[in-house]
């Protein structure tokens, strides 16, 4: 799975090179679309912790998170079910 690299805590994402842009998109689109469809309203910056929690709840195990040197925006999740 590919997802935005973030912690889910604004104060821990202050040095993220794309943080301001990602939070803007998250608030103006992702979160509002989710809430409009009775979702949790997590937005794009929901973070690794919440992603791991929801993946575990869905039955995935051995969750590993990787980053690529050339990609400052994404985490890559490898897991099994």
C-alpha angles and dihedrals in degrees: 000000000000119000141158114285107242140121099227090242116099094211091055092051097054093109095046104125092221097032100117093048093045093048090049093052090043094054099037098043121002099045096041093048090050093049092046088058093048091258128142093266093231097153128198094299095057090128143220095284095057092042091054092046093052093043090053090048088053090055102260119144138186092037112189123182121208136181128203118226093232095047115078094171109052145060120206116215122203116188145147134229 
